[in-house]
Amino acid sequence: MALLDGIVSLRKSERMPVLFLGHGSPMNAIGDNEYRRSWQALGAEFGVSMPMPQLVLCISAHWLTDGWRLTAMEHPKTLHDFGGFPQELFDEQYPATGDAAAARVIAQLIRQRGSKPLDLDTHEWGLDHGSWSVLKPMFPAANLPVIQLSMDYSRPPEDHYALAQQLLGLRDRGVLIVGSGNIVHNLREMQRGAAGHQAFDWALEFDHIIGDYIQQGNLKALQNFLKLGQVAKIAHPSHEHFLPLLYAAGAVQAGERMRFFNTSFQGGSISMRSVVWG
């Protein structure tokens, strides 16, 4: 991590925590509900019980690429990558800056399989709703630079976990690593309305298995989630919402303390379980 010495914005710091946030519906970004309030409360802990970040590195379920990419623009745009929601949600903006200099150095430090550096995205992407929907309640002033790391969906889970393990050293440079997805995510089975917190049995089963791995510190087992068989297939018809958990868990050192929050479900099939390590 010696290359990071040349980046003024990333000073040596107390080790930052790692977050995995279940983001659920985009409407959580503007609704007055338990999830948004929990993100606001978590944000208030930084600078008090947890060190204040110098940079946020977010891995969202909503940026899938061929190869891994990092945003490297100074002013990432707010992406409204969804449909069928009220105009109020499309009007939301999160004007956080980027950090192109830091992105260029991190891209050289973090290697894909085959020792290829990460690719840089200077204009195409920005901050998708997996990022800004949770970061805006946490840091409403948008005064922390944010970089997004994409996920190569063609790669097996163990490749994602292996790449994430290279992120650990960034935590000692004021980088807050945030994985944003969901431990259970099946939109086909989602139920609307008041009964939404009553989860399906298969959703509870998968959520409990993964929760037990995390509680026990058996984080390497997370990369084998597809081997759980039918319950994994139902919990994740496609698994892009699970992968951000691997990026958070991969950056955790053995024995670090952890805590859960938001352990309920949305729509019966979306686990909002979230984790703080460190």
Secondary structure, DSSP 8 states (H G I E B T S, - for coil): -GGGGG-TT----S---EEEEE--SGGGGTS-SHHHHHHHHHHHHBTTTB---SEEEEEETT-EESS-EEE--SS-EE-----SS-HHHHT--------HHHHHHHHHHSB-TTS-B-EEESSS-EE-HHHHHHHHHHSTT--S-EEEB-EETTS-HHHHHHHHHTTGGGGGGTEEEEEEE-SSB-GGG---SGGGGS--HHHHHHHHHHHHHHHTT-GGGGGGGGGGTHHHHHH-SS-TTTHHHHHHHHT--TT--EEEE---EETTTEE--EEEE-
